[in-house]
Amino acid sequence: MKNNSNLFVNFTGLSDGIYYINSTANDTYNNFNSTETRVIILDTSFPLISSAYPENGSFISSTSISVNYTASDLTLRSCKWSNNSGTT
């Protein structure tokens, strides 16, 4: 006799952080199998970005400028800067 069953677990209200998950199953004859451990990084916080240069409201008449910024999110992948004309 074959018995198939599904198990579903839903975690809610988790804090941001790193989580590890895997699954293991065995039967009455002690046959078992398991999955590899997976890593889940939960990050629901929006990054805060502070621009040091150029300052807000400053006017720069150059074709090339340096942009200096800091970000609060350690997992930030990229940051784009745009002027009023939409040039990035």
C-alpha positions as CSV (number, residue, x, y, z in Angstrom):
1,M,0.0,0.0,0.0
2,K,1.4,3.4,-1.0
3,N,0.6,6.4,1.2
4,N,1.3,9.8,-0.3
5,S,1.1,12.8,2.0
6,N,2.0,16.4,1.6
7,L,3.3,18.6,4.4
8,F,3.0,22.3,4.1
9,V,4.5,24.7,6.6
10,N,4.1,28.5,6.4
11,F,6.2,30.8,8.5
12,T,4.9,34.3,9.0
13,G,6.2,37.3,11.0
14,L,9.8,36.3,10.6
15,S,12.5,38.9,11.4
16,D,15.0,39.9,8.7
17,G,18.0,37.6,8.8
18,I,19.5,34.4,7.4
19,Y,17.5,31.2,7.6
20,Y,18.4,27.6,6.7
21,I,15.9,25.0,5.6
22,N,15.9,21.4,4.6
23,S,13.6,18.4,4.6
24,T,14.0,14.8,5.8
25,A,11.5,12.0,5.4
26,N,11.5,8.4,6.6
27,D,9.0,5.5,6.5
28,T,8.2,2.6,8.8
29,Y,11.0,0.5,7.2
30,N,13.6,3.2,8.1
31,N,14.1,4.2,4.5
32,F,14.9,7.9,4.4
33,N,15.9,10.7,2.2
34,S,16.7,14.4,2.7
35,T,17.2,17.5,0.7
36,E,20.3,19.7,0.7
37,T,20.2,22.7,3.1
38,R,19.1,25.9,1.4
39,V,19.9,29.4,2.6
40,I,17.2,32.1,2.6
41,I,18.1,35.7,3.2
42,L,15.1,37.7,4.3
43,D,15.5,41.4,3.8
44,T,12.3,43.5,3.9
45,S,13.9,46.8,4.8
46,F,14.2,49.6,2.2
47,P,17.8,50.9,1.9
48,L,18.4,54.4,3.1
49,I,20.8,56.4,0.9
50,S,22.6,59.6,1.8
51,S,24.3,61.7,-0.9
52,A,27.4,63.5,0.2
53,Y,28.2,65.0,-3.2
54,P,26.8,66.6,-5.2
55,E,24.7,68.5,-2.6
56,N,21.0,68.9,-3.1
57,G,20.3,72.1,-5.1
58,S,23.9,72.5,-6.3
59,F,24.5,73.3,-9.9
60,I,27.4,71.6,-11.7
61,S,28.3,72.5,-15.3
62,S,30.4,69.6,-16.2
63,T,30.1,66.7,-18.5
64,S,31.5,64.3,-15.9
65,I,31.2,64.4,-12.2
66,S,31.9,62.1,-9.2
67,V,29.0,61.0,-7.0
68,N,29.6,60.2,-3.3
69,Y,26.9,58.4,-1.4
70,T,26.5,56.0,1.6
71,A,23.8,53.3,2.0
72,S,22.4,51.7,5.1
73,D,21.8,48.3,3.4
74,L,24.7,45.9,3.4
75,T,23.1,43.9,0.6
76,L,22.7,46.9,-1.7
77,R,23.6,45.8,-5.2
78,S,23.6,49.1,-7.1
79,C,22.7,52.7,-6.8
80,K,21.8,55.0,-9.7
81,W,22.0,58.8,-9.8
82,S,19.9,60.9,-12.1
83,N,19.9,64.6,-12.9
84,N,16.7,66.6,-13.6
85,S,16.9,65.8,-17.3
86,G,16.7,62.1,-16.5
87,T,20.3,61.3,-17.4
88,T,21.8,58.6,-15.2
